[in-house]
């Protein structure tokens, strides 16, 4: 005889639902992302999410159990639906494309506040923190291929760590976004990409 796992014991998003379950999940995640972008993680209330999504409160509590679990599932869904990397055949162009995508996301009127809310969630909730780490691991892995290709083409030194290259592109952009409040635009993106490329070519990202 089998028994159902207790609420919250299965990592949110680990099983891709279908049919009505998928529709419920999509509606709840949409309501959660709206609430996070508008009010932040501290105001995320499962009862209000159920009402906004048009689903039963019991369904939401049974499936997600906590605001942290809901934020984690949203991050997993965002990772699964994120855009693939570019393939320009030139490492400089690839890194600029990566940096500009980061800037576009962080400066979007909806995505920017949503990311701030999810980052805030990760600072006070272990499930959200783990999911945020997974999200960035997925994105870095997706773009690391451009550095791997660059090493094979001889554009970067042998032994360059592709993951460190991509992290070096986005790090100053997130720092500006969260800490200094500096303007984020294409010029900032291009500077971040150029700095990461110079470091990689100098052998500092091995």
LINTA-V322527 format. One record per residue. N is the residue number from 1. PHI is phi as a letter, one per 20 degrees, with the letter a starting at -180 (* if undefined). OMEGA is omega as a letter, one per 40 degrees, with the letter a starting at -180 (* if undefined). Layout:
BEGIN
[[N & PHI & OMEGA] [N & PHI & OMEGA]]
END
This chain:
BEGIN
[[1 & * & i] [2 & d & i] [3 & c & i] [4 & f & i] [5 & f & i] [6 & f & a] [7 & g & i] [8 & n & a] [9 & e & i] [10 & e & a] [11 & g & i] [12 & g & i] [13 & n & a] [14 & f & i] [15 & c & a] [16 & e & a] [17 & f & i] [18 & c & i] [19 & m & a] [20 & f & i] [21 & g & i] [22 & f & i] [23 & f & i] [24 & f & a] [25 & f & i] [26 & f & a] [27 & f & a] [28 & f & i] [29 & f & i] [30 & f & i] [31 & f & i] [32 & f & i] [33 & f & i] [34 & f & a] [35 & f & i] [36 & f & a] [37 & f & a] [38 & e & a] [39 & c & a] [40 & n & a] [41 & f & a] [42 & f & a] [43 & d & a] [44 & f & a] [45 & c & a] [46 & f & i] [47 & f & i] [48 & f & i] [49 & f & i] [50 & g & i] [51 & f & a] [52 & f & a] [53 & e & a] [54 & m & i] [55 & c & a] [56 & f & i] [57 & g & a] [58 & f & i] [59 & g & a] [60 & f & a] [61 & f & a] [62 & f & a] [63 & e & a] [64 & d & i] [65 & m & a] [66 & c & i] [67 & g & i] [68 & f & i] [69 & f & i] [70 & f & i] [71 & f & i] [72 & f & i] [73 & f & i] [74 & f & i] [75 & f & i] [76 & f & i] [77 & f & i] [78 & f & i] [79 & f & a] [80 & f & a] [81 & d & a] [82 & f & a] [83 & f & i] [84 & f & a] [85 & f & i] [86 & e & i] [87 & c & a] [88 & e & a] [89 & n & i] [90 & c & a] [91 & f & i] [92 & f & i] [93 & f & i] [94 & f & a] [95 & f & i] [96 & f & i] [97 & f & i] [98 & f & a] [99 & f & a] [100 & f & i] [101 & f & i] [102 & f & a] [103 & f & i] [104 & g & i] [105 & f & a] [106 & f & a] [107 & e & i] [108 & f & a] [109 & g & i] [110 & d & a] [111 & f & i] [112 & f & i] [113 & f & i] [114 & f & i] [115 & f & i] [116 & f & i] [117 & f & a] [118 & f & i] [119 & f & i] [120 & f & i] [121 & f & a] [122 & f & a] [123 & e & a] [124 & c & a] [125 & c & a] [126 & f & i] [127 & f & i] [128 & f & i] [129 & f & i] [130 & f & i] [131 & f & i] [132 & f & i] [133 & f & i] [134 & f & a] [135 & g & a] [136 & f & i] [137 & f & i] [138 & f & a] [139 & f & i] [140 & f & i] [141 & f & a] [142 & f & a] [143 & e & a] [144 & f & a] [145 & g & a] [146 & f & i] [147 & f & i] [148 & g & i] [149 & f & a] [150 & f & i] [151 & f & a] [152 & f & i] [153 & e & a] [154 & n & i] [155 & e & i] [156 & c & a] [157 & f & i] [158 & g & a] [159 & n & i] [160 & f & i] [161 & e & a] [162 & g & a] [163 & f & i] [164 & f & i] [165 & f & a] [166 & f & i] [167 & f & a] [168 & f & i] [169 & f & a] [170 & e & a] [171 & g & a] [172 & f & i] [173 & f & i] [174 & f & i] [175 & f & i] [176 & f & a] [177 & f & a] [178 & e & a] [179 & d & a] [180 & e & a] [181 & m & i] [182 & f & a] [183 & f & i] [184 & d & i] [185 & b & a] [186 & f & i] [187 & f & i] [188 & f & i] [189 & f & a] [190 & f & i] [191 & f & a] [192 & f & i] [193 & f & a] [194 & f & i] [195 & f & i] [196 & f & a] [197 & f & i] [198 & f & i] [199 & f & i] [200 & f & a] [201 & f & i] [202 & e & i] [203 & n & a] [204 & e & a] [205 & d & i] [206 & e & *]]
END
